[in-house]
Amino acid sequence: MDDRYVGTLELAFFCTDSRERIVGEVWHRLDLKLKEDTYRRGLAEGLRYGADVPIDGIGRYVKVIVYDHRSDRVGSAIARVY
């Protein structure tokens, strides 16, 4: 697989209620082995990944944290659920 872009991402999904108390979470490890065209498209358009997060209560916000082992970088995003 020398012709692939290889990496590992750790993803954490947190759901919180209206007072920002955690009502659900799930953690995933994503091992990437991307072909050249998929890698280039991911750089241009981003990568999509979804997860089901079981919750105990009413979720209002979702926060996703992504950690890249190779570069030792972290990113996050928060969205309100309507």
N, C-alpha and C positions, 0 to 999 in steps of 0.2 A: 504493500500500500504506500509506496514511496511517492506516488503521484497524487496523494491526498493531503489536504490540510487537516491536521489532527490537533485537537484540544479538548479540554474539559471545562465545563461551566457548572457551578453550583447555583441552584435557583431556590429561593425561599419566597413563598407566597403567604401573605398575612391578610386576613380579613378582620376589620374592626367594626365596632358598632358606632353609634352617633357620638358617644363619649370617648371614642378611640381606644376602647378596651378590646383586646384580641378575643375574637369569637371563633376563629379557625385558622389553621396554618397547615402547610404541607411543604416538604423539602424534596427537591429532585436533584439528581446528578445527571448531567447531559454530556455524554461522550461524543464528540464530533469527529467525523471522518468525511470531510467534504471534497467532492470533485472540484476541479478548477472552475467550471461554469457556475456551480452552486456557491462556491466561495466568493466569486466576483459579484454575483447577484446579491448575496448576503451583505457585502460591503456597500453596495449601492442602495439596496432597498430594506435591509435589515432582515433578521430571522424571526419567524413566528413560532411560538410555542405556547401551548395552553395546558392548564391543569384544573382538575376538579378539586375544590377545597370544601370539605365538609365543615359546616358551621353550626354552632350552638347559640342561636339568637338571630338577630336581624343585622345583616351586614350593610354597612354604609360606605366603607372605604376598602380598597384593595391596594396593598403595597407589595411590589415585587422587587427583590434584591438579587442581583446577578454578580457572581464572583468568578473571575477568570484566573485560574491557577498559574498559567504560563506567564502572564504579564503582572500578576499580583495587583489587579485593578478591580474595583467594585463600582457598580452603577445601580440606580434604583429609580422607580417611578411609582407615583400614587395616583389612583383614579377614584372618583366618587361613584358609587353605585346608586342609581335612581330607581 
